[in-house]
Amino acid sequence: MTPPAFHGVRWTSALLLAALGAGTVRARRRVRAIPVLPVTPPGSAGLPRAAGWRLLTARGVEADAATFLAACAHAEREGLRVLDLLPGDLAAERLLGLVRLVDPAGYREDRLGEGRGAGYAVLVAEEVLARAGLDPDGAEPGGPRPDPAELLALVRRLKEYAADATGLVVAPALSAGRPAEPTGPERVAEMRAQGLPPGALAAAQLGGLALLAGVAARQGRWGAAAAGLYWLQPYLALGGPGSALRPADLAGATAARPVRSLRAAVRTATASTRTAARAEGDDAARAAAYRAELAAGTDRFLEPRRQDCPWCGSLRLTVRVRVPDLLQGKPGRFTLERCGDCGHVFQNPRLTPEGLEFYYRDFYDGRGGEGAGTVFGRLGAAYRGRAEMLGPHTGVSGPASWLDVGTGHGHFCNAARAVWPRTRFDGLDMGNGVRGAERRGWVESGFQGQFPEFADKLAGRYEVVSMYHYLEHTRDPLTELDTAAAVLAPGGLLAIELPDPESRMARLLGPAWLPWFQPQHQHLIPAANLREALADRGFTVLAEEHGPAHQGNDFFGAVALTATRLAPDPDRPWAPPATPRQRAAAHAVRAAALPLFVGAAVLDAVRTVAARRTDGGNAYRMLARRTSAGEGR
């Protein structure tokens, strides 16, 4: 009898082989997609104009005049304003780490992508340095040299000011010097400079090495093949002809890879723990301020409970969900109630303006600002979908003027420029992020404050007003709609996206449904209610989308909120200092949640496919045209 075709296959090893093989092919393709500078500037072009450029190099790195001039010529020819130079002999693991993070083929076009580099040399236009608040004169040769971590952080920042004009290039004449393994603190500093979590990555690396060792020891030739592929990956990805990048340590990095990887992961984990302890001391002033503020309790942050629905006035109210702050773990408990007549869901009792300030603080800025920016920067597909929704309802060149209300740091406007390059995008938000968006050029004008305050100043100015995941944060969404009607020119378009409180996932997941988002979300509005409110204000609904607006985070968010509820961040400065036992418990919960996060991500992927096909998700978009003055409230 013939054995089955896959008889004896060890599936863990086979999956590892497939993953490692795909990663190796991807790395090889990406390395060969990086353009290469000529050793000297092209003779036919003559000497390029070098004025207006600065070449910043890390300590110990020297670039000759030919490399500088060739880099200037390449940047000007390609329309780049920031150009990271990769030494021709860049260390193997550093190069592999870089191409894991960035695809050179799409790096420039990704307006929201984070700036990445090798940490050795970067060419920057002086005007970009100036807009970023950096002194171009401080970059003169002979001045203080940054270390690689500082240069990596600088490139990440500069790409925000040259969102579609940042690139990578191989500089064959530039040398990385004698390759040396970075110390644990150096690795931690470089990871943090790139917005990466060193502790989590070190744990993942150790877990991966343990898995490879296990399959190699227990799964025969399949396990040995998987471990061998990992071992040989540097040479397979970077060796052979056809690449201008020739790591000086390729042979040693390949031969000693398992040992070096284990040593690097242990050093990183150890250094991450030590630097986390130092960071805890850096939060002392913030913790003292929170303790003083919380001495008066949190009851003052809530208004008296109202007896009627703020949307329709009905008295038929029931509790929909009651939860603590699962986002940051700040003290307090919050209730969402549902109207039995119109289905409107709202926070009751509502936060006072002082309470909103307290619970928003350190979420979108301050302590949580970098994390929030990273999350928003990964929503490019959603941003493009929102912008493309207007395609059938506007001219070929797009609208002339667009105001994005609740723009935050301006991520949507930055991404939407790729869809509507001729449109002037302005942004409005309460936070300081809108000012940064203006400096980066992501919005032309940034207005800071409450939207209704600008009703008269901006009356009739815009062809499009957008409110993406904004109305649910406001104290009075009907007043916000009145303001949108006033700001739009006749025939203008209003684009809105909101969480859908009628989503099946809201019922299934209960308090762990992420879009409840307490205590920040004040109102969750059913689509029928929004349609009626728009009609009252002279709008005609042109399109409504549910599936395309779905945000694939239901199950992942539920795991995250549950883990936070069981083990809040032990370093949060608004709580008493964590005891060693509490800190150990938090780490244990996070470790136990890792496989649940993986499963949740798979479920979310399946759920997203279903939502797209059935036009049913956890959010909806609505596009309406202002056709008359309307009645308002």
C-alpha positions in Angstrom: 0.0 0.0 0.0 1.4 3.4 -1.0 1.7 5.8 2.0 -0.1 9.1 1.9 1.7 11.9 0.1 2.4 13.8 3.3 3.0 10.8 5.5 5.7 11.6 8.1 5.6 15.3 7.6 6.2 17.2 10.8 3.9 20.2 10.4 5.5 22.5 12.9 8.8 22.1 11.0 7.1 22.4 7.6 5.5 25.7 8.7 8.8 27.0 10.0 10.5 26.0 6.7 7.8 27.8 4.7 8.0 30.9 6.9 11.8 31.0 6.9 12.0 30.3 3.1 9.5 33.1 2.4 11.5 35.4 4.6 14.8 34.6 2.9 13.4 35.1 -0.6 11.8 38.4 0.6 15.0 39.6 2.1 17.0 38.8 -1.0 14.5 40.6 -3.2 14.4 43.7 -1.0 18.2 43.9 -0.8 18.5 43.9 -4.6 15.8 46.5 -4.9 17.9 49.2 -3.1 19.5 51.5 -5.6 23.3 51.9 -5.7 25.3 55.1 -6.0 28.0 55.2 -8.6 31.5 55.4 -7.0 31.9 58.9 -8.5 29.4 61.4 -9.8 28.3 60.8 -13.4 30.7 62.6 -15.7 28.0 63.6 -18.2 26.1 65.5 -15.6 29.0 67.5 -14.4 29.4 68.4 -10.7 26.0 68.6 -9.0 25.0 71.6 -6.9 25.8 70.6 -3.3 24.5 73.8 -1.7 21.4 73.2 0.5 22.4 69.7 1.6 23.9 68.4 4.8 25.4 64.9 5.2 25.1 63.7 8.8 27.3 60.8 9.8 27.6 58.7 12.9 30.7 58.8 15.1 33.6 57.0 13.4 32.0 57.1 9.9 33.7 59.1 7.2 32.3 59.9 3.8 34.5 61.2 1.0 33.6 64.1 -1.3 32.7 61.7 -4.2 30.1 59.9 -2.1 28.6 63.2 -0.9 28.4 64.6 -4.4 27.0 61.3 -5.8 24.4 61.2 -3.1 23.4 64.9 -3.8 23.0 64.1 -7.5 20.9 61.0 -6.8 18.6 62.8 -4.4 18.1 65.7 -6.8 17.5 63.4 -9.8 14.9 61.4 -7.8 13.3 64.3 -6.1 14.3 63.1 -2.6 14.8 65.4 0.4 16.1 62.7 2.8 18.4 59.9 1.7 19.8 57.3 4.0 23.2 55.9 2.9 23.9 52.2 3.5 27.6 51.3 3.7 28.6 48.7 1.2 29.9 46.4 3.9 27.0 46.8 6.3 26.8 44.0 8.9 24.7 41.1 7.9 22.2 41.1 10.8 21.8 44.8 10.7 21.0 44.6 7.0 18.6 41.7 7.5 16.9 43.7 10.3 16.5 46.7 8.0 14.9 44.8 5.2 12.5 43.1 7.6 11.2 46.5 8.5 11.1 48.2 5.1 10.4 47.3 1.5 12.6 49.5 -0.6 10.3 49.2 -3.6 7.4 50.9 -1.8 9.2 52.8 0.9 9.0 56.2 -0.8 5.3 56.0 -1.8 4.3 55.0 1.8 3.5 58.4 3.1 2.7 57.0 6.6 5.7 54.6 6.7 8.2 55.2 9.4 11.7 56.5 8.5 14.2 53.7 8.5 17.9 53.6 7.9 21.2 51.9 8.7 22.3 54.4 11.3 25.6 55.4 9.6 24.9 58.4 7.2 22.0 60.4 6.0 21.8 63.2 3.4 19.2 65.9 4.3 18.0 69.0 2.6 18.5 72.0 4.8 14.9 73.2 4.4 13.8 69.8 5.9 16.1 70.2 8.8 14.7 73.7 9.4 11.1 72.6 9.3 11.9 69.8 11.7 13.2 72.4 14.1 16.9 71.3 13.7 19.7 73.8 13.1 21.3 73.1 9.7 24.5 74.8 10.9 24.8 72.2 13.7 25.3 69.6 11.0 28.5 71.1 9.6 31.5 68.7 9.3 33.5 68.8 12.5 30.5 69.3 14.7 29.2 66.8 17.3 28.6 63.4 15.7 25.5 61.4 16.7 25.7 57.7 17.6 23.8 55.2 15.5 20.7 55.2 17.7 20.5 59.0 17.5 20.8 58.9 13.7 18.1 56.2 13.5 15.8 58.4 15.6 16.6 61.4 13.4 15.7 59.5 10.1 12.5 58.4 11.7 11.6 62.0 12.5 12.8 63.5 9.2 10.6 61.2 7.1 7.6 62.8 8.7 8.8 66.1 7.1 9.5 64.4 3.8 6.7 61.9 3.7 7.0 61.0 0.0 10.6 62.2 -0.5 12.7 59.9 1.6 14.7 57.0 0.2 17.5 54.5 0.7 20.6 54.0 -1.3 23.7 51.8 -1.2 27.0 53.8 -1.0 29.7 51.3 -2.0 32.5 53.6 -1.0 31.1 54.2 2.5 32.4 51.8 5.1 30.7 50.7 8.3 34.1 50.0 9.8 35.1 46.9 11.7 32.0 44.9 12.4 31.3 44.4 16.1 28.3 43.0 17.9 26.3 45.8 19.6 26.0 45.6 23.4 22.7 45.1 25.1 22.2 48.8 25.9 23.1 49.7 22.3 20.6 47.3 20.9 17.9 48.6 23.3 18.7 52.2 22.3 18.6 51.5 18.6 15.3 49.6 18.9 13.6 52.3 20.9 14.9 54.9 18.4 13.0 53.0 15.7 9.8 52.8 17.8 10.3 49.0 18.5 9.7 47.3 21.9 13.0 45.8 22.8 11.7 43.6 25.6 8.9 42.0 23.5 11.2 41.5 20.6 13.9 39.9 22.7 11.2 37.6 24.2 10.0 36.7 20.7 13.6 36.0 19.6 14.2 33.7 22.5 10.9 31.9 21.9 11.8 31.4 18.3 15.2 30.0 19.1 13.7 27.7 21.6 11.1 26.5 19.1 13.8 25.8 16.5 16.0 23.9 19.0 12.9 21.9 19.9 12.0 20.9 16.4 15.6 20.2 15.5 15.9 17.8 18.5 12.4 16.1 18.2 11.3 16.2 14.6 14.0 14.5 12.7 15.1 15.7 9.2 12.2 18.1 8.9 13.2 19.8 12.2 16.9 19.8 11.2 16.0 21.3 7.8 14.1 24.2 9.5 17.0 24.8 12.0 19.5 24.6 9.1 17.6 27.1 7.0 17.6 29.6 9.9 21.3 29.0 10.4 22.2 29.6 6.7 19.7 32.5 6.1 22.3 35.3 6.1 24.3 33.7 3.3 21.3 32.6 1.3 19.7 36.1 1.5 22.9 38.2 1.1 25.5 36.1 -0.5 26.2 35.3 -4.1 26.5 37.6 -7.1 24.3 40.6 -8.1 24.3 42.6 -4.9 26.3 45.8 -4.2 25.9 45.1 -0.5 28.7 42.7 0.7 28.6 42.4 4.5 32.1 42.2 5.9 31.0 39.7 8.5 28.9 37.5 6.3 30.9 34.3 6.8 31.1 34.8 10.6 27.5 35.9 10.9 26.3 32.8 9.1 28.6 30.3 10.9 27.9 31.6 14.4 24.3 32.7 13.9 22.5 30.6 16.6 25.1 31.6 19.2 25.1 35.2 18.2 21.3 35.4 18.1 21.0 33.8 21.6 23.6 36.1 23.0 22.0 39.2 21.5 18.5 38.2 22.7 19.7 37.7 26.3 21.7 40.9 26.3 18.7 42.8 24.9 16.3 41.3 27.5 18.7 42.1 30.3 19.4 45.7 29.2 15.6 46.3 28.5 14.8 45.4 32.1 17.5 47.8 33.4 16.5 50.7 31.2 12.8 50.1 32.1 13.7 50.5 35.8 15.5 53.8 35.0 12.5 55.0 33.0 10.3 54.3 36.0 12.4 56.9 37.9 11.9 59.3 35.0 8.1 59.2 35.6 8.5 60.4 39.2 7.4 64.0 38.5 4.4 62.8 36.4 3.4 60.4 39.2 3.6 63.1 41.8 1.3 65.4 39.7 -1.2 62.6 39.3 -1.2 61.8 43.0 -1.9 65.4 43.8 -4.8 65.6 41.3 -6.4 62.3 42.5 -6.3 63.3 46.1 -9.7 65.0 45.5 -11.2 61.8 44.0 -12.7 61.2 40.6 -16.4 61.9 41.3 -15.8 65.6 40.4 -15.0 64.4 36.8 -18.6 63.3 36.2 -21.7 65.4 35.7 -25.1 64.4 37.3 -26.8 61.6 35.6 -29.4 62.7 33.1 -32.9 61.1 32.9 -33.6 61.4 29.2 -31.9 60.5 25.9 -29.8 63.4 24.5 -30.8 62.3 20.9 -34.6 62.0 21.1 -35.6 62.9 24.6 -37.0 59.5 25.5 -37.0 58.4 29.2 -36.7 54.7 28.3 -33.0 54.2 29.3 -31.2 51.0 30.2 -27.6 50.2 31.1 -25.8 48.9 28.1 -22.4 48.4 29.7 -20.5 49.5 32.8 -16.7 49.3 32.8 -13.6 50.8 34.4 -11.0 52.6 32.3 -9.5 49.7 30.3 -7.5 51.9 28.0 -5.1 53.4 30.5 -6.1 51.9 33.9 -6.9 55.3 35.4 -9.3 55.2 38.4 -13.1 55.6 37.8 -16.0 53.6 36.5 -18.2 54.5 33.5 -21.6 53.6 32.3 -23.1 53.6 28.8 -26.9 53.6 28.6 -29.1 52.8 25.6 -32.3 54.6 24.6 -35.2 52.1 24.2 -36.8 54.3 21.5 -34.0 55.4 19.1 -31.2 53.1 20.1 -28.7 55.9 20.8 -26.0 54.8 23.2 -24.3 57.4 25.4 -22.1 57.9 28.5 -24.3 58.6 31.5 -23.2 60.3 33.7 -21.1 62.2 31.2 -17.5 63.3 31.9 -17.1 67.0 32.6 -14.6 69.0 30.5 -12.1 68.7 33.3 -12.7 64.9 33.3 -12.2 64.7 29.6 -8.9 66.5 30.0 -7.8 64.1 32.8 -8.7 60.9 30.9 -7.3 62.0 27.5 -4.0 63.1 29.0 -1.0 60.9 28.2 -3.1 58.9 25.7 -2.7 60.7 22.4 0.3 62.8 23.6 2.7 62.8 26.5 3.4 59.3 27.8 1.3 57.6 25.1 1.9 59.9 22.2 4.5 57.8 20.4 2.4 54.6 20.7 -0.7 56.4 19.4 1.2 57.8 16.5 2.5 54.4 15.6 -1.1 52.9 15.6 -2.4 55.7 13.4 0.5 55.4 11.1 -0.5 51.8 10.3 -4.0 52.6 9.1 -3.0 53.7 5.6 -5.5 51.3 3.8 -8.4 52.6 5.9 -7.3 56.2 5.2 -7.2 55.6 1.4 -10.6 53.9 1.5 -12.1 56.9 3.2 -10.6 59.3 0.6 -11.6 57.1 -2.4 -15.2 57.0 -1.2 -15.6 60.5 -2.6 -14.4 59.5 -6.1 -17.8 59.0 -7.8 -19.2 62.2 -6.2 -16.5 64.8 -7.1 -14.6 66.0 -10.1 -11.6 64.2 -11.7 -9.2 66.5 -10.0 -11.0 66.2 -6.6 -12.2 68.8 -4.2 -10.3 72.0 -3.9 -10.5 72.3 -0.1 -11.0 69.8 2.6 -11.2 70.2 6.4 -10.6 67.1 8.5 -12.2 67.6 11.9 -10.6 65.7 14.8 -7.5 65.2 12.6 -5.2 64.3 15.6 -1.7 64.4 14.2 -2.9 64.7 10.6 -2.3 61.1 9.5 -5.4 60.9 7.3 -4.6 64.2 5.5 -1.1 63.0 4.8 -2.3 59.7 3.4 -5.2 61.3 1.4 -2.8 63.4 -0.5 -1.8 60.3 -2.5 -5.4 60.0 -3.6 -6.2 63.8 -4.1 -2.8 65.5 -4.7 -4.4 68.8 -5.8 -6.6 69.2 -2.7 -5.8 71.6 0.0 -6.1 69.7 3.3 -6.7 71.6 6.6 -7.0 70.0 10.0 -8.8 70.9 13.2 -8.3 69.3 16.6 -8.2 70.1 20.3 -4.7 68.7 20.8 -1.3 70.1 20.1 -0.8 67.4 17.4 -2.5 69.6 14.8 0.2 72.2 15.1 2.8 69.5 14.5 0.9 68.4 11.4 1.1 71.9 10.1 4.8 72.1 10.6 5.3 68.7 8.9 3.2 69.8 5.9 0.6 67.1 6.5 -2.0 69.9 6.6 -1.8 73.4 5.1 -3.5 75.1 8.1 -4.0 73.6 11.6 -6.8 75.0 13.7 -6.7 74.1 17.4 -9.8 74.2 19.5 -13.4 73.1 19.6 -15.1 72.8 16.1 -18.2 74.9 17.0 -15.9 77.8 18.0 -14.8 78.1 14.3 -18.3 78.1 12.8 -18.3 81.8 11.9 -14.6 82.0 11.0 -14.8 79.1 8.6 -18.3 79.5 7.3 -18.8 78.4 3.7 -15.1 77.8 3.1 -14.8 74.1 2.4 -15.9 71.7 -0.3 -15.4 68.7 2.0 -15.6 68.3 5.7 -14.7 64.9 7.2 -15.3 63.6 10.7 -13.6 60.2 10.9 -14.1 58.6 14.4 -14.7 62.0 15.8 -18.4 62.5 16.6 -18.3 59.7 19.2 -15.8 61.7 21.2 -17.8 64.9 21.3 -20.1 66.2 24.1 -22.9 67.2 21.7 -22.7 65.6 18.2 -25.8 67.4 16.9 -24.1 70.8 17.5 -21.1 69.4 15.6 -23.3 68.5 12.6 -24.8 72.1 12.7 -21.2 73.4 12.5 -20.3 71.2 9.6 -23.4 72.4 7.7 -22.2 76.0 8.4 -18.6 75.4 7.3 -19.5 73.7 4.0 -20.1 75.6 0.8 -23.5 74.9 -0.9 -23.2 71.4 -2.6 -20.3 70.5 -0.3 -19.7 67.0 1.0 -19.7 65.7 4.6 -17.9 62.4 5.2 -18.4 60.7 8.6 -17.2 57.4 10.0 -18.4 56.0 13.4 -18.4 52.8 15.4 -21.6 50.9 14.9 -23.3 50.2 18.3 -25.6 47.7 16.5 -22.7 45.5 15.5 -23.0 41.8 16.3 -19.6 42.0 18.0 -20.9 44.5 20.5 -23.4 42.0 21.7 -21.0 39.0 21.6 -18.0 40.6 23.4 -20.0 42.8 25.8 -17.7 45.0 28.0 -14.6 43.7 26.1 -15.8 45.2 22.8 -13.0 47.8 21.9 -15.2 50.5 20.3 -17.0 51.1 23.6 -13.7 52.8 24.3 -14.5 54.1 27.7 -14.2 56.7 29.0 -13.4 58.6 25.8 -16.4 57.7 23.7 -19.4 59.9 24.7 -21.9 58.9 22.0 -22.4 55.8 19.8 -24.9 56.7 17.1 -26.9 54.1 15.1 -26.8 54.7 11.3 -30.5 55.4 11.1 -30.2 58.2 13.6 -27.4 59.8 11.7 -29.3 59.6 8.4 -32.2 61.4 10.0 -30.1 64.1 11.7 -28.4 64.8 8.3 -31.7 65.1 6.5 -32.8 67.6 9.2 -29.8 69.7 8.3 -30.3 69.8 4.6 -28.1 66.9 3.6 -28.8 64.1 1.1 -27.0 60.8 1.9 -25.1 59.7 -1.3 -23.4 56.6 0.0 -23.2 54.4 3.1 -20.6 51.7 3.7 -20.4 49.2 6.6 -18.1 46.4 5.4 -15.4 48.6 4.0 -15.4 50.7 7.2 -14.8 47.6 9.4 -11.8 47.8 11.6 -10.3 44.3 12.1 -9.6 44.6 15.9 -12.7 43.0 17.6 -11.0 39.9 19.0 -7.5 41.4 19.4 -9.0 44.3 21.2 -11.0 42.1 23.5 -7.8 40.2 24.5 -5.9 43.4 25.0 -8.7 45.0 27.2 -9.1 41.8 29.2 -5.3 41.5 29.8 -5.3 45.2 30.9 -8.2 44.6 33.2 -6.5 41.6 34.8 -3.0 43.2 35.0 -2.8 46.9 34.3 0.5 48.5 33.3 2.6 48.4 36.5 4.5 51.5 35.5 1.5 53.7 35.0 2.2 56.9 36.9 -1.4 57.5 38.1 -1.4 54.4 40.3 0.6 53.6 43.5 4.0 52.1 42.8 3.7 48.5 41.9 5.0 45.8 44.3 7.3 43.1 43.0 4.4 40.7 43.2 2.2 42.9 41.1 4.9 43.4 38.6 5.5 39.7 38.3 1.7 39.0 37.9 1.5 41.6 35.1 4.4 39.9 33.3 2.8 36.5 33.8 -0.6 37.7 32.3 1.2 39.3 29.3 3.1 36.1 28.6 0.0 34.0 29.0 -1.9 36.3 26.6 0.6 36.0 23.7 -0.9 32.8 22.2 -4.4 34.4 22.7 -3.3 37.4 20.7 -2.2 35.2 17.9 -5.5 33.4 17.9 -7.4 36.7 18.1 -5.4 38.0 15.1 -6.5 34.9 13.0 -10.1 35.4 14.1 -10.0 39.1 13.2 -8.7 38.2 9.7 -11.6 35.8 9.1 -14.1 38.3 10.6 -12.7 41.1 8.3 -13.2 38.9 5.2 -16.8 38.1 6.3 -17.5 41.8 7.1 -16.3 42.9 3.7 -18.5 40.3 1.8 -21.6 40.9 3.9 -21.2 44.7 4.3 -21.5 44.2 8.0 -18.8 45.3 10.4 -18.1 47.2 13.6 -18.2 50.6 12.0 -19.9 52.5 9.1 -19.1 55.4 6.8 -21.6 57.9 5.4 -21.2 60.5 2.7 -23.8 63.3 2.3 -24.1 66.4 0.2 -25.4 69.6 1.5 -28.4 70.4 -0.7 -30.3 72.9 1.3 -30.1 75.1 4.5 -32.0 72.5 6.6 -33.7 73.0 9.9 -30.9 72.1 12.3 -31.8 71.4 15.9 
